[in-house]
Amino acid sequence: MAQKGVFAVPVKHRTQIAVGEKVPLELTERERDPIMKHTFAGNKLTDRLRIVPSPCRRPCYRFTLHDLDELAGYVAAEANHAKVKKLEKELRRMYGRIAEVLESYTAEPGASTH
């Protein structure tokens, strides 16, 4: 007999990485610009976004989980305070992409990876 109100939540596989190991975040120039221009993220987080990839290469930037979590906070904060709907929508989309990367990895020893 099925229980009412119980939802099955799919469990996502999380890749175990070492503390301080960097993970990839792909961003186009169009996605990078609002982060650099509209958030209060410091140079420690945004300097790597200023590096322009070689032609014909996908722009991929590497962050530790801690730095990526910090960047996600700045993006979410700016999305919450954006007065321009288009900017808000873009920042919320970026936050979702960053959150997806964060949810794909774990650096916690003994954490379940499935």
N, C-alpha and C positions, 0 to 999 in steps of 0.2 A: 504494500500500500504506500503510495507516494505521499510525502508530507507536504502540506500547503505552506507556501512562503519560504521554502528552502531552495536556494539557487546554487547551482554548481558553478564555481568559479574556476576557469582553467588555470592551471599552475604553469607559469612560464619558467623555462629553463634559464638559470642564471650562471654565467661563466665565472668560475673562480679565478681571481687574479691576485697578485701580490699587492700588499699595501704600497701605495706610491706608484704602482704601474700605471701607465697612461693608456687610455682607450680612445678610439677614433670617433670623431664627430665630423660628418661631411656637411659643409655649408657652402652655398653659392655666394657670389659677391652680393647679390640682392638680399640674401639672408644675413650676411655678416654686417652690412651697413647699419641696420637699425640697432643691432647690439652695440656697435661701437659709438653710434651717434646719439642714441636716446637713453641708454641705461647708465647707471652710476658705477658700473663695473670698473675696477681699477686697471691700471696698466698691466699688472701681474697676470690678469685674465685676458685682456684684449690685445696685448702686444703680439701674441702669436697669430691673431686674426688679421694682422696687417700684412703678413707674408702672403704674397701673391703666388699661387701655384704656377708651375710651368705650363705652357700651352699644351692642350690635349690631355691634361691630367685632371682628375677629379680633385677639387679642393677638399682636403682632409686635414683636420686639426686635431692634435692629441692633447688630452686633459687627464689629470688624475680624477678619480671619482670625487674627491673632496673639492677640487677646483671646479669640476663640472656641476656639482651640487650648488656651489656658491654662485656660479654663473646663472644657473636656473633660477635662483632666488632673485637676482637682479632683473632678469628677463620678466619673471612673473610680477614683480613689484611695478615695473614700468608698464606692463600690460594693464594692471589694475588701475593705474593712474593716468593712462593715455587719454587725451581729450579728442584725438582723431581716431575714428572707428577703424579706418583702414590700418593704421599703425597698431592699434589694439589687437585686431584680428591676426596680423602678421606675427606679433610678439607671442600671442597665445599659441599659434601654430608652432613657433620656434620652441616655446616651452614644452609643448607636447613631444616634439622630436628629441629634445634634450632628456626629458623624463623617460622616454623609451630607451635611450642609451643607458641611463642610470639603472633602469630596471633589468637590464640585460647582463649586468655584472655584479659581483659581490667580492669584497676584499676582506670580509669577516671570516676569520678562521672557524672552521666547523659549521659554516652556514650551509643550509640545504641548497643544492644546486638544481633541484627539480621539484 
